[in-house]
Amino acid sequence: MVLAVLLLPRVARADLASELNAPGDAPQLRGLGVGGHFGRMPNWDIDKLIPLLKQMGVQVVRDEWGWQGVEKTKGVYAMPPEANHKFDVLNAAGIKIICALDYGNKLYDNPLDPDAFANYAAWMAKTYKGRVAAWEIWNEPDNFYFFKQYGGPRDGSNDSIWNAKYSELVRKATAAIKAVDPDAVVIHNNEGKAWKNALQYHPADYAQTDGVDLHPYPTNPIKDGVESRTAELESNSVTWPKAALGHPVQCWVGECGMSTWTPTDPKKVHFTPVSEPFQAACEVRTVVQGLAYGVKAWCIYDFVDESANPNDVESNFGLVRDYTHNYEPKPAFYSLQRLARLLGSDWKSLPDVKATVDVRFAQPAATNPATRPNTPETRWFQVGDHVVTVVWKGGGESNLDAPPALGTLNWLDAPPGITPEAVDLVSGKAVDVKVSSDAKGATLKGVPIGWAPVAIRWAIPAAAANP
């Protein structure tokens, strides 16, 4: 890699740990989003949650504005005051909105009537033109309404009727939105095998759409490693669309998260429970991987715990606790806040850095390497006059109290004279590392490589920034 860092005015900085743990709002992290149900009172009080969103550095919020609440009389559209308030408050805070339009309307003989839905979508796009980052056509159609009403193979195979009907609605709603706002970004939430099959049977229905929203939940963190699954992002946004449409589409992640619940019956576990520290680590790991890949936004599901019930899986995805606990932040909130302070809004992914990591992990007995990978993961970014590396060990939760392996990071062709600082993004504590550098690159010894991601910020000497 030939490093060409834009020289910016150099200002005195506090040490990295102090900087990442400072009080106050974090800068918006470009691409960092959260999902939720803002407006479901009293738990999702948008006015009380805006300060927390700003403290964490959130740039994007994904939420739903239901059709039935807007069109209560056929052909008459009016946004309820509390729903309109969400737009106003988020816009005033400078937070972008992914507006999901969904869930049918019983005014119509067919509550999924595509023409009536397109009229609703057009009204929304015209009314809120310029105030939305992306319009999303429905949420999980295979889970909500389309599959239930129409049936057919759930994976969309054999030109499944539900998938065909959803594709028709996407086509008509997209055209209606683009007619009133040609610059609008329109995405949909057909993903995985159903999306691949929709592209096989109905590619024309997606010709005007701009992107696909994916929900790559790690349903079993021990098995699939809780990583962002770059191959999944690539196949959904690039490989399949290029084959069917002749071009890739934008990749958005509207939902992805981990629940800190405590199951009462270990046989009835859909989402594997995770500890709060491990949730903190994994939210950072997935966001970092998604941003490095190039997602337009990575929205963590969700921002607030839905209730105080520790035994309900759906109630414990939050980054902060529910309102009965005064929205107390979980460790994940602070780990993401540190990431926001580290990267900010003006980061650039560096996918071609020539670097290696030398580390030896102690593999527990009887552990299958395929399901608990013993591999280091690194992602590199340029942020102003610094380079940032985030490093961790891929895989699921293990003994959180066990010390991480100490590895050596070799950055080949690194500029001479660089100085690194390192911080554990979960604990917020500084990490002591030793660097040596010469004309061939830099060697960083003593890097902790474990379940918790460690951030390394390299200061580039001014003389080396623009060789």
Buried (B, 14 or more C-beta within 10 A) or exposed (E): BEBEBEEEEEEEEEEBBEBBBEEEBBBBBBBBBBBBEBBEEEBBBBEBBBEBBBBBBBBBBBBBBBBBBBBEEEEEBBBBEEBBBBBEBBBEBEBBBBBBBBBBBEBBEEBBBBEBBBBBBBBBBBBBEEEBBBBBBBBBBBEBBBBEBBEBBBBBBEBBBBBBBBBBBBBBBBBBBBEBBEEBBBBBBBBBBBBBBBBBBBBEBBEBBBBBBBBBBBEBBBBBBBBBBEEBBBBBBBEBBEEBBEEBBBBBBBBBBBBBBEBEEEEEEEBBBBEEBBBBBBBBBBBBBBBBBBBBBBBBBBBBBBBBBBEBBBBBBBBBBBBEEEBEBBBBBBBBBBBBBBBBBEBEBBEEBEBEBEBEBEEEEEEEEEEBBBEBBBBBBBBBBBBBBBBBBBBBBBEEEEEBBBBBBBBEBBBEBBEBBBBBBBBBEBBEBEBEBEEEBBBBBBBBBBBBBBBBBBBBEEEBBEE
